[in-house]
Amino acid sequence: MSKERGRKQLMLKVPEVRHFLASPANETLGDLFESYDLAVSALERFRAASPADEPRILEYERLCRDIEQEVRVYCNGGFGRQARS
């Protein structure tokens, strides 16, 4: 369930590789999907907390951006070339 939520979140956040994310995921992408879902969920909890934990919010915003970038690189590099072959 977490992997599928992460996939859908990433499809919205990284639309330029949506077509790769829509295809069956290998283990690497599945792990990225799950990690992204967990990071986004934690970020939402930190943002909703009172008082807000700004350092942790910034840390998790950066983590989400890092995962998004890793997905871009992965899809445009290794996975992307395999899918076009």
LUMFI-799000 format. One record per residue (C-alpha): y, z, x; residue in one letter. Coordinates in steps of 0.001 Angstrom, whole numbers, plus 500000, padded with zeros to 6 digits. Layout:
YZXA...
//
This chain:
500000500000500000M502425500909502794S501714497612504568K502483495583501456E505730497482500815R506728496912504445G505919493208504152R508115492857501057K510963494816502638Q510836492658505760L510709489455503708M514047490488502197L515559491722505456K514381488871507709V514429485807505436P514332483296508277E510633484145508896V509706484852505262R507226481957505191H505288483514508101F505360486965506527L503986485580503253A500792484318504913S497828486622505571P498772489197508188A496830489826511349N496486493362512700E499709493201514723T501855492145511775L500061494621509518G500970497418511909D504600496247511982L504691496146508166F503376499693507948E505725500979510644S508690499387508918Y507790500914505564D507483504368507117L510789504000508971A512652502771505871V511203505589503754S512249508191506304A515718506651506571L516149506847502791E515143510532502837R517591511306505661F520409509530503839R519694511446500633A519521514850502351A522393517257502044S523916517760504501P523247514377506039A521669514380509484D523852511662511024E522106511502514433P518725511040512756R520164508447510343I521542506469513288L518218506772515110E516251505421512147Y518752502647511442E518240501552515049R514465501842514672L514535499620511572C516666497026513375R514295497129516357D511269496490514126I513120493655512361E513863492083515738Q510279492536516891E509092490730513753V511538487871514414R510340487496517991V506687487736517019Y506965485169514228C509093482747516231N506928483132519313G503181483600519216G502433483683515511F504832480867514670G503261478451517147R499746479239515893Q500733478653512273A502178475194513076R499134473985515033S
//
